[in-house]
Amino acid sequence: MRQNKKQKIVFAFNSYGLGHATRTLPLVQAAIEHGYQTYIIAYGRSLAFLRQELGRSVAKYFALRDYSFNRVFRKKGFSSRRFLLNSPLFVKEVLDEHKAFLKLHAKYKFDLVLSDSRMGIYLPDKPSYFLSNQLKQSTARATWFGEIFTENYMRRVKKHFTKFIVPDTAGNSISGLLTHNFWFLKKKDVEYIGILSMLRKRRTKRKLDYFISISGPEPQRTVFEEKTLAALDVLQGRKTVITLGTPEKAGYHKKIGTVEIFGILNRKQQEEMMNAAALVVTRSGYSTVMDLAELEKKALLIPTDGQPEQEYLARYHKLLGHNHVARLKKLDLRRDLELAKHYPGYKTKHKTADSVKKFLALISQEPQPVEKISFFQKTFGKIYVKIINFLATAAYVGYLPKVPGTWGSLLAVLIYIGVVNVPRFKGFFWFYHWFLAVLFPVSIWVSGEYDRLHQKQDAAEIVIDEVVGQSLTFLLALWLSSFVVGWLVNFALFIPNLILLGMPAALPAKIFLLAMGGSVTLLGFALFRFFDIVKPLGIRQIQKLPRGWGVVLDDVLAGVYAALILTGLYLFMARGLNFLIF
């Protein structure tokens, strides 16, 4: 078991709804009680809720925006078309999230990560756990396709995390196919810890027949409210509490006969009402279903139309005979309340207290590497790391002070001058092409490995990409200009070639050749540095690609732009050279 008093654990919460924050709250409280130095990453209402519940017991709170999933919902619910169209945006948001988290880690040095559905919050060589109740999606229209597609995606997510933590049990499942019967994931990838709820079962003096919790995205929340208030006569004679789920009506309270209506309830009030109620009417969200299981309550479940998770959970628990389900558009409170009374609800002996114990035991284990160690790293160990450092920094040039990128470009210039001063033009031609062809894929792999090994994002000391980009500037310009003038003239002009001093030509011609060749080389260097530093015309966007791709391709694009300008300027200069030679 590890010593945890000085361990820094960071909890990250998805801000789409409060369910992620409410269900994981017991784990945060347990970590604090057991001496972990705790940090919170959240946003919006989730962050405000956690600040209110945890106060100063948390070392620091970070407001970090996550994903704009609201884009994929229309008035009628979830839109698959919008999801596909916005997928590139979601990927970018995950990459930006990870980059921002690495900056926090560089300052605070976290020891352990628990990410509740935030895919970009992980550390390459620290224990990183991903808490989720949906490792695949099961839809009514395309069950098998939805399962395969979403689970395969989660398998990719798993590569960045030590384990998936699922708030469910291995048997007598509360989530069904969402977290069981996998196509691709392995048993060792998943840890079932049991249900999680911030509510506690207790006795209360208040006795209610019904507690109705109205929620959901607009306009469905309003429709739910209107249907419920229109049926108040059905509820008369039954002690009933209705919460409208509207924060803007925080102080609203009205009593109509035996029915009390509140604008919104805080956590303690909601816990009291649910404990007091014989039957709960609510949405079939996962956190809500776990609350019902914790309190052992019967329920009438009303899934939010267009939300696949709620629709599946409602079908699943109705099929197993746990709860009655009614669709909002067909809701008839008189009929559905009577039917719901005959269902027993989901029963489990495993409670939140047991889940907390399993979680503490899990994070107290010796840390395991998050990502699979490559064959080369496993075989050569420290030698592998040194090789990566050597290549990524271009023989340690990247460790030179202040401007490592410029030093890398200068190295490429020296290589260019050195290589092309070979006795035969043919040798230069083939060597330089093969040199760049091999260096390009190697640089992508090495850059990604360097960032992974050192927990960085596009580290400044990586300069192998500058060597690739600067070399491409000269080679591409040589290729492009060759279509206008001959290779021999190009060769003489592009290279401040020392062999030219031995040519049987007049001294002015020699000086002219060397001056023009040197100016072309310096101009190519200056143009590439400009584009690499300023990053205009899409270069900055390319840099955001994952792993080594973004590190290298932005310099490749900078090299292409520099070569195009260099070629245009060179063609004008070449006229003077042609006149002198011919």
Secondary structure by P-SEA (a helix, b strand, c coil): ccccccbbbbbbbccccaaaaaaaaaaaaaaaaaccbbbbbbcaaaaaaaaaaccccccccccccccccccccccccccaaaaaaaaaaaaaaaaaaaaaaaaaaacccccbbbbcccccccccccbbbbbbcccbbbbcccaaaaaaaaaaaaaaaaccccbbbbccccccccccccccccccccccccccccccccbbbbbbcccccbbbbbccccaaaaaaaaaaaaacccccccbbbbbccccccccbbbbcccbbbbccccaaaaaaaaaacccccccccaaaaaaaaaaccccccccccccaaaaaaaaaaaaaccbbbbccccccaaaaaaaaaacccccccccaaaaaaaaaaaaaccccccccccccccccaaaaaaaaaaaaaccccccccccaaaaaaaaaaaaaaaaaccccaaaaaaaaaaaaaaaaaaaaaaaaaaaaaacccccccccaaaaaaaaaaaaaaaaaacccccaaaaaaaaccccccccccccaaaaaaaaaaaaaaaaaaaaaaaaaaaccccaaaaaaaccccccccaaaaaaaaaaaaaaaaaaaaaaaaaaaaac
